[in-house]
């Protein structure tokens, strides 16, 4: 997708360091972003400051927010942040429209990614609606752990699973009392990964 976009008239390179905000709610859409490297985190923040991560965009994937803005001509409704340093191709709206109309490979890649993104959002909704907090916390720990540990704050974990930081802190404390994890500043170690995995599957 990025290779096709890069060859299109009007395309320009886009680079951003980790942490840079790429778009915010009510921003107009500057164009289609085709990632070559890195990741973009897309989420919502409530009036009270509570954050929910909707999905991440990686190379070969598209941002549903950007797609909707381009197709419907509306402004962004969520925030996109470079989670890692990114290298991408930026297609202005007219160039995106031309590729969608005239390039079968590009159109197929975009629409296929749109379908996949909806699957991701369905997973978020199902987890929030039907899965208890212990299962959601355990699932996030299993998914993010590398060599039995992950670097994450309680606030970041709460944003990942769509819960309040206080509730996540209580759940982690209970897991620590149960001997499943240990905690240090900004880091969680899985003492019993098998038990954490069982907890993650308990509400599935």
Residue frames as a rotation matrix with the C-alpha (Angstrom) as fourth column:
UNK 1
0.566 0.824 0.000 0.00
0.824 -0.566 0.000 0.00
0.000 0.000 -1.000 0.00
UNK 2
0.509 -0.440 -0.740 2.76
0.139 -0.806 0.575 2.46
-0.849 -0.396 -0.349 0.95
UNK 3
-0.561 -0.770 0.304 4.73
0.399 0.070 0.914 1.66
-0.725 0.634 0.268 -2.22
UNK 4
-0.163 0.600 0.783 1.71
0.968 -0.057 0.245 2.42
0.192 0.798 -0.572 -4.41
UNK 5
0.785 0.498 -0.368 0.97
0.586 -0.790 0.181 5.60
-0.200 -0.357 -0.912 -2.47
UNK 6
0.120 -0.838 -0.532 4.59
0.252 -0.492 0.833 6.79
-0.960 -0.234 0.152 -2.73
UNK 7
-0.710 -0.433 0.555 4.48
0.595 0.054 0.802 6.60
-0.377 0.900 0.220 -6.53
UNK 8
0.249 0.915 0.318 1.28
0.967 -0.218 -0.132 8.66
-0.052 0.340 -0.939 -6.80
UNK 9
-0.376 -0.318 0.870 1.44
0.466 -0.877 -0.119 12.28
0.801 0.361 0.478 -7.97
UNK 10
0.265 0.456 0.850 1.21
-0.406 -0.746 0.527 14.63
0.875 -0.485 -0.012 -5.00
UNK 11
0.805 0.015 -0.593 2.52
0.443 0.648 0.619 12.14
0.394 -0.761 0.515 -2.44
UNK 12
0.255 -0.746 0.616 4.99
-0.565 -0.632 -0.531 13.41
0.785 -0.212 -0.582 0.14
UNK 13
-0.319 -0.425 -0.847 7.09
0.426 0.734 -0.528 11.74
0.846 -0.530 -0.053 2.89
UNK 14
0.522 0.488 0.700 5.89
-0.489 -0.501 0.714 12.04
0.699 -0.715 -0.023 6.47
UNK 15
-0.285 -0.627 -0.725 8.07
0.453 0.578 -0.679 11.46
0.845 -0.522 0.119 9.53
UNK 16
0.415 0.410 0.812 7.20
-0.549 -0.599 0.583 11.93
0.726 -0.687 -0.023 13.18
UNK 17
-0.712 -0.702 -0.016 8.91
-0.379 0.403 -0.833 10.99
0.591 -0.587 -0.553 16.46
UNK 18
-0.336 0.554 -0.762 7.27
0.711 0.680 0.181 8.82
0.618 -0.481 -0.622 19.09
UNK 19
-0.426 0.274 -0.863 4.84
0.776 -0.380 -0.503 10.86
-0.465 -0.884 -0.051 21.17
UNK 20
-0.960 0.067 -0.271 3.93
-0.176 -0.898 0.403 13.39
-0.216 0.434 0.874 18.50
UNK 21
-0.099 0.988 0.116 0.20
0.189 0.133 -0.973 14.01
-0.977 -0.074 -0.200 18.09
UNK 22
-0.878 -0.216 0.427 -0.75
0.423 0.067 0.904 13.50
-0.224 0.974 0.032 14.45
UNK 23
-0.518 0.752 0.407 -4.39
-0.037 -0.495 0.868 14.54
0.854 0.435 0.284 14.73
UNK 24
-0.956 0.281 -0.088 -6.92
0.078 -0.046 -0.996 15.54
-0.284 -0.959 0.022 17.37
UNK 25
-0.162 0.970 0.183 -10.73
0.921 0.215 -0.324 15.62
-0.354 0.116 -0.928 17.52
UNK 26
0.696 0.595 -0.403 -12.15
0.349 -0.770 -0.534 18.34
-0.628 0.231 -0.743 15.24
UNK 27
-0.335 -0.828 -0.449 -8.96
-0.270 -0.372 0.888 18.58
-0.903 0.419 -0.099 13.14
UNK 28
0.659 0.463 -0.592 -9.54
-0.693 0.068 -0.718 18.54
-0.292 0.884 0.366 9.38
UNK 29
0.630 -0.412 0.658 -8.03
0.352 0.907 0.231 15.59
-0.692 0.086 0.716 7.54
UNK 30
0.211 -0.660 -0.721 -4.77
-0.645 -0.648 0.405 16.48
-0.735 0.380 -0.562 5.81
UNK 31
0.080 -0.160 -0.984 -4.68
-0.926 0.352 -0.133 13.29
0.368 0.922 -0.120 3.78
UNK 32
0.940 0.258 -0.222 -4.21
-0.213 0.955 0.206 9.53
0.266 -0.147 0.953 3.78
UNK 33
0.154 -0.905 0.398 -1.29
-0.971 -0.065 0.230 8.16
-0.182 -0.421 -0.888 5.81
UNK 34
0.865 -0.005 -0.501 0.35
-0.169 0.938 -0.302 5.00
0.472 0.346 0.811 4.47
UNK 35
0.666 -0.600 0.443 2.81
-0.599 -0.078 0.797 3.72
-0.444 -0.796 -0.411 7.07
UNK 36
0.407 -0.662 -0.629 6.20
-0.421 0.475 -0.772 2.33
0.810 0.579 -0.086 6.10
UNK 37
-0.416 -0.619 -0.666 7.54
0.449 0.498 -0.742 1.97
0.791 -0.607 0.071 9.66
UNK 38
-0.948 -0.016 0.317 6.32
-0.258 -0.545 -0.798 2.51
0.186 -0.839 0.512 13.22
UNK 39
-0.443 0.844 -0.304 2.88
0.839 0.509 0.191 2.54
0.315 -0.170 -0.934 14.82
UNK 40
-0.702 0.365 0.611 0.09
-0.356 -0.924 0.143 5.04
0.617 -0.117 0.778 15.49
UNK 41
-0.772 0.491 -0.403 -2.18
0.626 0.483 -0.612 4.74
-0.105 -0.725 -0.681 18.54
UNK 42
-0.613 0.662 0.431 -5.75
-0.159 -0.638 0.754 5.96
0.774 0.394 0.496 18.02
UNK 43
-0.605 0.375 -0.702 -7.96
0.779 0.458 -0.427 6.63
0.162 -0.806 -0.570 21.00
UNK 44
0.200 0.757 0.622 -10.68
0.258 -0.653 0.712 8.66
0.945 0.018 -0.326 22.67
UNK 45
-0.851 -0.405 -0.334 -10.48
0.440 -0.203 -0.875 10.79
0.286 -0.892 0.351 25.81
UNK 46
0.156 0.972 -0.173 -13.55
0.913 -0.075 0.402 11.60
0.378 -0.221 -0.899 27.89
UNK 47
0.495 0.117 0.861 -14.31
-0.050 -0.985 0.163 15.00
0.868 -0.124 -0.482 29.40
UNK 48
0.951 -0.080 0.298 -13.05
-0.299 -0.003 0.954 13.64
-0.076 -0.997 -0.027 32.71
UNK 49
0.176 -0.977 -0.121 -9.73
-0.980 -0.186 0.072 12.63
-0.093 0.106 -0.990 31.16
UNK 50
0.148 -0.079 0.986 -10.32
-0.228 0.967 0.111 8.88
-0.962 -0.242 0.125 30.90
UNK 51
-0.238 -0.370 -0.898 -8.69
-0.945 -0.125 0.302 7.40
-0.224 0.920 -0.320 27.80
UNK 52
0.489 0.349 0.800 -9.67
-0.103 0.933 -0.344 4.40
-0.866 0.086 0.492 25.68
UNK 53
-0.618 -0.709 -0.340 -7.35
-0.517 0.041 0.855 2.95
-0.592 0.704 -0.392 23.04
UNK 54
0.486 0.848 -0.211 -9.46
-0.685 0.220 -0.694 2.03
-0.543 0.482 0.688 20.01
UNK 55
0.888 -0.274 0.369 -6.76
0.423 0.801 -0.424 0.46
-0.179 0.533 0.827 17.82
UNK 56
0.074 -0.916 -0.395 -3.23
-0.130 -0.401 0.907 0.80
-0.989 -0.016 -0.149 16.52
UNK 57
0.964 0.131 -0.231 -2.16
-0.233 0.000 -0.972 1.39
-0.127 0.991 0.031 12.94
UNK 58
0.098 -0.949 0.301 0.90
-0.061 0.296 0.953 -0.49
-0.993 -0.112 -0.029 11.69
UNK 59
-0.615 -0.385 -0.688 2.46
-0.667 -0.211 0.714 -0.82
-0.420 0.899 -0.127 8.22
UNK 60
-0.941 0.302 -0.152 -0.06
0.107 0.692 0.714 -2.28
0.320 0.656 -0.684 5.80
UNK 61
-0.250 0.882 -0.399 -3.01
0.957 0.163 -0.239 -1.10
-0.145 -0.442 -0.885 7.90
UNK 62
-0.452 0.162 0.877 -5.13
0.300 -0.899 0.320 2.02
0.840 0.408 0.358 7.65
UNK 63
-0.954 0.192 -0.230 -6.65
0.140 -0.392 -0.909 4.38
-0.264 -0.900 0.347 10.17
UNK 64
-0.286 0.929 0.237 -10.45
0.955 0.255 0.151 4.11
0.080 0.269 -0.960 10.17
UNK 65
0.228 0.343 -0.912 -10.69
0.521 -0.834 -0.183 7.67
-0.823 -0.433 -0.368 11.44
UNK 66
-0.551 -0.526 -0.648 -8.69
-0.262 -0.628 0.733 8.98
-0.792 0.573 0.209 8.49
UNK 67
-0.907 0.247 0.341 -10.59
0.421 0.512 0.749 6.82
0.011 0.823 -0.568 6.01
UNK 68
0.014 0.986 -0.165 -13.94
0.980 -0.046 -0.196 8.06
-0.201 -0.158 -0.967 7.32
UNK 69
0.096 -0.036 -0.995 -12.80
0.181 -0.982 0.053 11.68
-0.979 -0.185 -0.088 7.23
UNK 70
-0.828 -0.478 -0.293 -11.64
-0.204 -0.229 0.952 11.34
-0.522 0.848 0.092 3.62
UNK 71
-0.787 0.550 0.278 -14.74
0.592 0.551 0.588 9.51
0.170 0.628 -0.760 2.42
UNK 72
0.168 0.954 -0.251 -17.29
0.985 -0.151 0.082 11.61
0.040 -0.261 -0.965 4.30
UNK 73
-0.147 -0.300 0.943 -15.47
0.420 -0.881 -0.215 14.95
0.895 0.365 0.256 4.27
UNK 74
0.874 0.469 0.127 -15.71
0.067 -0.376 0.924 15.36
0.481 -0.799 -0.360 8.03
UNK 75
0.146 -0.825 0.546 -13.24
-0.807 -0.418 -0.416 16.20
0.572 -0.380 -0.727 10.78
UNK 76
-0.568 -0.463 -0.680 -11.49
-0.003 0.828 -0.561 13.77
0.823 -0.317 -0.472 13.09
UNK 77
0.537 0.781 0.318 -13.39
-0.430 -0.071 0.900 12.41
0.726 -0.620 0.298 16.08
UNK 78
0.918 -0.321 -0.234 -10.43
0.388 0.599 0.700 10.80
-0.085 -0.733 0.675 17.89
UNK 79
0.613 -0.780 -0.124 -6.74
-0.718 -0.616 0.324 11.41
-0.329 -0.110 -0.938 18.60
UNK 80
0.908 -0.409 -0.092 -3.84
0.299 0.786 -0.541 9.78
0.293 0.464 0.836 16.77
UNK 81
0.661 -0.730 0.174 -0.39
-0.662 -0.458 0.593 9.67
-0.353 -0.507 -0.786 18.37
UNK 82
0.326 -0.661 -0.675 2.84
-0.494 0.489 -0.718 8.23
0.806 0.568 -0.167 17.01
UNK 83
0.968 0.055 0.245 3.48
-0.240 0.494 0.836 5.39
-0.075 -0.868 0.491 19.43
UNK 84
0.238 -0.939 0.248 6.84
0.679 0.343 0.649 4.71
-0.695 0.013 0.719 17.79
UNK 85
-0.410 -0.427 -0.806 8.90
-0.359 -0.737 0.573 6.83
-0.839 0.524 0.149 15.41
UNK 86
0.417 0.650 0.635 7.04
0.382 0.509 -0.771 6.68
-0.825 0.565 -0.036 12.12
UNK 87
-0.790 -0.445 -0.423 7.96
-0.259 -0.382 0.887 6.89
-0.556 0.810 0.187 8.47
UNK 88
-0.026 0.890 0.456 5.02
0.540 0.396 -0.743 7.18
-0.842 0.226 -0.490 6.12
UNK 89
-0.875 -0.058 0.481 3.67
0.459 -0.418 0.784 8.53
0.155 0.907 0.392 2.87
UNK 90
-0.384 0.760 -0.524 1.05
0.201 -0.485 -0.851 11.28
-0.901 -0.433 0.034 2.99
UNK 91
-0.697 0.273 0.663 -1.47
0.698 0.048 0.714 11.40
0.163 0.961 -0.224 0.17
UNK 92
-0.865 0.463 -0.194 -3.53
-0.377 -0.854 -0.358 14.59
-0.331 -0.237 0.913 -0.06
UNK 93
-0.140 0.915 0.379 -7.29
-0.138 0.361 -0.922 13.95
-0.981 -0.181 0.075 -0.46
UNK 94
0.527 0.394 -0.753 -7.40
-0.775 -0.140 -0.616 14.45
-0.348 0.908 0.231 -4.27
UNK 95
-0.373 -0.748 -0.550 -4.52
-0.867 0.492 -0.080 11.99
0.330 0.447 -0.832 -4.77
UNK 96
-0.800 0.169 0.576 -6.23
-0.247 0.781 -0.573 9.46
-0.546 -0.601 -0.583 -2.48
UNK 97
0.237 0.970 -0.049 -9.47
-0.385 0.047 -0.922 9.80
-0.892 0.237 0.385 -4.45
UNK 98
0.301 -0.176 -0.937 -7.64
-0.952 0.005 -0.307 9.23
0.059 0.984 -0.166 -7.74
UNK 99
-0.758 -0.640 -0.121 -5.94
-0.624 0.767 -0.148 6.08
0.188 -0.037 -0.982 -6.45
UNK 100
-0.543 0.630 0.555 -9.17
-0.177 0.560 -0.809 4.68
-0.821 -0.538 -0.192 -5.02
UNK 101
0.476 0.799 -0.368 -10.90
-0.502 -0.097 -0.859 5.25
-0.722 0.593 0.356 -8.36
UNK 102
0.668 -0.189 -0.720 -8.15
-0.729 0.030 -0.684 4.09
0.151 0.982 -0.118 -10.69
UNK 103
-0.422 -0.877 -0.228 -5.86
-0.750 0.479 -0.455 1.61
0.509 -0.021 -0.861 -8.94
UNK 104
0.496 0.715 -0.493 -7.41
-0.363 0.687 0.630 -1.79
0.789 -0.133 0.600 -8.20
UNK 105
-0.062 -0.606 -0.793 -4.52
0.573 0.629 -0.526 -2.99
0.817 -0.487 0.308 -6.02
UNK 106
-0.913 -0.272 0.305 -4.61
-0.039 -0.685 -0.728 0.11
0.407 -0.676 0.614 -3.83
UNK 107
-0.170 0.937 0.305 -8.39
-0.848 -0.297 0.439 0.06
0.502 -0.184 0.845 -3.53
UNK 108
0.463 0.326 -0.824 -8.35
-0.028 0.935 0.354 -3.63
0.886 -0.141 0.442 -2.60
UNK 109
-0.453 -0.725 -0.519 -5.68
0.573 0.209 -0.792 -3.11
0.683 -0.656 0.321 0.04
UNK 110
-0.836 0.182 0.518 -7.55
-0.419 -0.820 -0.388 -0.18
0.355 -0.542 0.762 1.57
UNK 111
0.143 0.989 0.027 -10.92
-0.817 0.102 0.567 -1.94
0.558 -0.103 0.823 1.68
UNK 112
0.275 -0.121 -0.954 -9.37
0.270 0.962 -0.044 -5.12
0.923 -0.245 0.297 3.05
UNK 113
-0.770 -0.608 -0.195 -7.75
0.390 -0.206 -0.897 -3.17
0.505 -0.767 0.396 5.85
UNK 114
-0.512 0.682 0.522 -11.04
-0.739 -0.660 0.136 -1.38
0.437 -0.316 0.842 6.57
UNK 115
0.459 0.707 -0.538 -12.73
-0.354 0.701 0.619 -4.76
0.814 -0.093 0.573 7.07
UNK 116
-0.082 -0.596 -0.799 -9.95
0.616 0.600 -0.511 -5.88
0.784 -0.534 0.317 9.41
UNK 117
-0.883 -0.254 0.394 -10.16
-0.071 -0.758 -0.649 -2.64
0.463 -0.601 0.651 11.40
UNK 118
-0.003 0.956 0.294 -13.89
-0.796 -0.180 0.578 -3.16
0.605 -0.232 0.761 11.99
UNK 119
0.446 0.077 -0.892 -13.04
0.241 0.949 0.202 -6.58
0.862 -0.305 0.405 13.39
UNK 120
-0.627 -0.741 -0.241 -10.65
0.498 -0.143 -0.856 -4.91
0.599 -0.657 0.458 15.84
UNK 121
-0.711 0.405 0.575 -13.35
-0.572 -0.809 -0.138 -2.47
0.409 -0.426 0.807 16.97
UNK 122
0.379 0.852 -0.361 -15.85
-0.454 0.511 0.730 -5.28
0.807 -0.113 0.580 17.42
UNK 123
0.016 -0.479 -0.878 -13.33
0.605 0.703 -0.373 -6.93
0.796 -0.525 0.301 19.73
UNK 124
-0.908 -0.337 0.248 -13.04
0.057 -0.687 -0.725 -3.75
0.415 -0.644 0.643 21.81
UNK 125
-0.262 0.901 0.345 -16.82
-0.819 -0.397 0.413 -3.43
0.510 -0.174 0.843 22.12
UNK 126
0.466 0.442 -0.767 -17.27
-0.077 0.884 0.462 -7.10
0.881 -0.156 0.446 23.04
UNK 127
-0.399 -0.694 -0.599 -14.55
0.607 0.290 -0.740 -6.91
0.687 -0.659 0.306 25.69
UNK 128
-0.905 0.067 0.420 -16.09
-0.292 -0.816 -0.499 -3.81
0.309 -0.574 0.758 27.27
UNK 129
-0.082 0.993 0.079 -19.63
-0.863 -0.111 0.493 -5.21
0.498 -0.028 0.866 27.16
UNK 130
0.737 0.533 -0.416 -19.15
-0.393 0.838 0.378 -8.84
0.550 -0.115 0.827 28.10
UNK 131
0.185 -0.761 -0.622 -15.77
0.506 0.617 -0.603 -9.34
0.843 -0.203 0.499 29.78
UNK 132
0.915 0.183 -0.359 -15.03
0.400 -0.302 0.866 -8.68
0.050 -0.936 -0.349 33.44
UNK 133
0.772 -0.620 0.140 -12.18
-0.619 -0.783 -0.054 -6.50
0.143 -0.045 -0.989 34.64
UNK 134
0.308 -0.727 0.614 -9.95
-0.418 0.476 0.774 -9.36
-0.854 -0.495 -0.157 35.91
UNK 135
0.426 -0.100 0.899 -10.06
0.660 0.714 -0.233 -11.05
-0.619 0.693 0.370 32.51
UNK 136
0.924 -0.045 0.379 -9.40
0.264 -0.642 -0.720 -7.81
0.276 0.765 -0.581 30.63
UNK 137
0.638 -0.742 0.206 -6.43
-0.740 -0.518 0.429 -6.92
-0.211 -0.426 -0.880 32.83
UNK 138
0.196 -0.570 0.798 -4.98
-0.089 0.800 0.593 -10.42
-0.977 -0.187 0.106 32.54
UNK 139
0.664 0.109 0.740 -5.48
0.680 0.323 -0.658 -10.43
-0.310 0.940 0.141 28.75
UNK 140
0.928 -0.331 0.168 -3.63
-0.221 -0.857 -0.465 -7.11
0.298 0.395 -0.869 28.42
UNK 141
0.401 -0.817 0.415 -0.75
-0.719 0.000 0.695 -8.41
-0.568 -0.576 -0.587 30.55
UNK 142
0.268 -0.267 0.926 -0.44
0.343 0.924 0.167 -11.60
-0.900 0.273 0.340 28.51
UNK 143
0.814 0.135 0.565 -0.60
0.581 -0.141 -0.802 -9.70
-0.029 0.981 -0.193 25.21
UNK 144
0.864 -0.424 0.271 2.00
-0.328 -0.883 -0.335 -7.12
0.382 0.200 -0.902 26.23
UNK 145
0.698 -0.604 0.385 4.49
-0.312 0.228 0.922 -9.26
-0.645 -0.764 -0.029 28.14
UNK 146
0.629 -0.642 -0.438 7.94
-0.383 0.235 -0.894 -9.86
0.677 0.730 -0.098 26.71
UNK 147
-0.368 -0.765 -0.528 10.06
0.082 0.539 -0.839 -12.43
0.926 -0.352 -0.135 28.56
UNK 148
-0.109 0.434 -0.895 7.53
0.888 0.447 0.109 -12.40
0.447 -0.782 -0.434 31.39
UNK 149
-0.284 -0.004 -0.959 7.41
0.669 -0.717 -0.196 -8.65
-0.686 -0.697 0.207 31.96
UNK 150
0.100 0.284 0.953 6.08
0.876 -0.480 0.051 -5.43
0.472 0.830 -0.297 30.47
UNK 151
-0.846 -0.381 -0.373 6.78
0.498 -0.814 -0.298 -1.75
-0.190 -0.438 0.879 30.92
UNK 152
-0.290 0.833 0.472 3.44
0.377 -0.354 0.856 -0.06
0.880 0.426 -0.211 31.50
UNK 153
-0.950 0.063 0.305 1.86
-0.291 -0.528 -0.798 2.27
0.110 -0.847 0.520 34.05
UNK 154
-0.596 0.801 0.049 -1.53
0.540 0.446 -0.714 1.70
-0.594 -0.399 -0.698 35.66
UNK 155
0.002 0.593 -0.805 -2.89
-0.327 -0.761 -0.561 4.63
-0.945 0.265 0.192 33.68
UNK 156
-0.522 -0.263 -0.811 -1.64
-0.848 0.058 0.527 3.20
-0.091 0.963 -0.253 30.38
UNK 157
-0.985 0.175 -0.007 -3.09
0.175 0.984 0.031 -0.21
0.013 0.029 -1.000 31.20
UNK 158
-0.322 0.915 -0.244 -6.43
0.312 -0.141 -0.939 1.39
-0.894 -0.378 -0.240 32.07
UNK 159
-0.070 0.252 -0.965 -6.48
-0.759 -0.641 -0.113 3.12
-0.647 0.725 0.236 28.67
UNK 160
-0.858 -0.323 -0.399 -5.75
-0.509 0.645 0.571 -0.18
0.073 0.693 -0.718 26.93
UNK 161
-0.841 0.511 -0.177 -8.77
0.517 0.856 0.012 -1.92
0.158 -0.081 -0.984 28.46
UNK 162
-0.376 0.735 0.564 -11.17
-0.010 -0.612 0.791 1.01
0.927 0.292 0.237 28.81
UNK 163
0.409 0.471 -0.782 -11.33
0.778 0.267 0.568 1.17
0.476 -0.841 -0.257 32.60
UNK 164
0.866 -0.099 0.490 -10.54
-0.300 -0.887 0.351 3.59
0.400 -0.451 -0.798 35.40
UNK 165
-0.090 -0.993 -0.075 -6.98
-0.398 0.105 -0.911 3.71
0.913 -0.052 -0.405 36.71
UNK 166
-0.295 -0.001 0.955 -8.17
-0.955 -0.009 -0.295 3.16
0.009 -1.000 0.001 40.29
UNK 167
0.730 0.630 0.264 -10.03
-0.617 0.774 -0.141 -0.01
-0.293 -0.060 0.954 39.32
UNK 168
0.676 -0.561 -0.478 -7.00
-0.121 0.556 -0.823 -1.34
0.727 0.614 0.308 37.44
UNK 169
-0.310 -0.816 0.487 -4.72
-0.665 -0.180 -0.725 -0.55
0.680 -0.549 -0.486 40.40
UNK 170
0.090 0.417 0.904 -7.01
-0.936 0.346 -0.067 -2.52
-0.341 -0.841 0.421 42.72
UNK 171
0.946 0.295 -0.136 -7.05
-0.325 0.858 -0.399 -5.48
-0.001 0.422 0.907 40.36
UNK 172
0.308 -0.915 -0.259 -3.26
-0.214 0.199 -0.956 -5.48
0.927 0.350 -0.135 40.01
UNK 173
-0.334 -0.392 0.857 -2.90
-0.901 -0.135 -0.412 -5.33
0.277 -0.910 -0.308 43.79
UNK 174
0.537 0.601 0.592 -5.18
-0.724 0.689 -0.043 -8.36
-0.433 -0.406 0.805 44.10
UNK 175
0.888 -0.262 -0.378 -3.14
-0.106 0.683 -0.723 -10.23
0.447 0.682 0.578 41.49
UNK 176
-0.119 -0.966 0.229 0.03
-0.518 -0.137 -0.844 -9.37
0.847 -0.219 -0.484 43.42
UNK 177
-0.116 0.143 0.983 -1.53
-0.975 0.172 -0.140 -10.68
-0.189 -0.975 0.120 46.66
UNK 178
0.833 0.501 0.234 -2.45
-0.431 0.854 -0.292 -13.88
-0.346 0.143 0.927 44.81
UNK 179
0.085 -0.920 0.382 1.19
-0.096 0.374 0.922 -14.32
-0.992 -0.115 -0.057 43.77
UNK 180
0.659 0.233 0.715 0.54
0.634 0.340 -0.695 -13.86
-0.405 0.911 0.077 40.07
UNK 181
0.500 -0.452 0.739 2.60
0.457 -0.588 -0.668 -10.70
0.736 0.671 -0.087 39.52
UNK 182
0.023 -0.433 -0.901 5.01
0.860 -0.450 0.239 -8.28
-0.509 -0.781 0.362 41.13
UNK 183
0.765 0.308 0.565 5.05
0.560 -0.752 -0.348 -4.57
0.318 0.583 -0.748 40.47
UNK 184
-0.284 -0.754 -0.592 7.72
0.801 -0.526 0.286 -1.91
-0.527 -0.392 0.754 40.37
UNK 185
-0.002 0.321 -0.947 7.51
-0.101 -0.942 -0.320 1.64
-0.995 0.095 0.034 39.07
UNK 186
0.203 0.193 -0.960 6.18
-0.898 -0.354 -0.261 1.46
-0.390 0.915 0.101 35.51
UNK 187
-0.493 -0.431 -0.756 6.86
-0.708 0.704 0.060 -2.28
0.506 0.564 -0.652 35.23
UNK 188
0.445 0.668 0.596 4.93
-0.849 0.527 0.043 -5.49
-0.285 -0.525 0.802 35.89
UNK 189
-0.679 -0.672 -0.295 6.50
-0.715 0.696 0.063 -8.95
0.163 0.254 -0.953 36.13
UNK 190
0.481 0.823 -0.303 4.44
-0.731 0.567 0.379 -12.11
0.484 0.040 0.874 35.64
UNK 191
-0.348 -0.594 0.725 5.41
-0.899 0.431 -0.078 -14.53
-0.266 -0.679 -0.684 38.40
UNK 192
-0.479 0.308 0.822 2.95
0.149 0.951 -0.270 -17.20
-0.865 -0.007 -0.502 37.22
UNK 193
-0.751 0.132 -0.647 2.36
-0.619 -0.482 0.621 -16.65
-0.230 0.866 0.443 33.49
UNK 194
-0.849 0.452 -0.273 0.26
0.244 0.795 0.555 -19.83
0.468 0.405 -0.786 33.18
UNK 195
-0.399 0.719 -0.569 -2.11
0.842 0.040 -0.538 -18.66
-0.364 -0.694 -0.621 35.89
UNK 196
-0.473 0.194 -0.859 -2.38
-0.208 -0.973 -0.105 -15.21
-0.856 0.129 0.501 34.30
UNK 197
-0.886 0.139 -0.443 -3.22
-0.427 0.128 0.895 -16.86
0.181 0.982 -0.054 30.97
UNK 198
-0.668 0.682 -0.297 -5.93
0.698 0.713 0.069 -18.95
0.259 -0.161 -0.952 32.64
UNK 199
-0.306 0.536 -0.787 -7.39
0.503 -0.610 -0.612 -15.79
-0.808 -0.583 -0.083 34.13
UNK 200
-0.691 -0.015 -0.722 -7.31
-0.500 -0.712 0.493 -14.15
-0.522 0.702 0.485 30.72
UNK 201
-0.847 0.347 -0.403 -9.28
-0.167 0.545 0.821 -17.06
0.505 0.763 -0.404 29.25
UNK 202
-0.860 0.483 -0.167 -11.73
0.398 0.429 -0.811 -17.33
-0.320 -0.763 -0.561 32.15
UNK 203
-0.125 0.865 -0.485 -14.21
0.007 -0.488 -0.873 -14.82
-0.992 -0.112 0.054 30.73
UNK 204
-0.774 -0.249 -0.583 -13.62
-0.538 -0.228 0.811 -15.52
-0.335 0.941 0.043 27.06
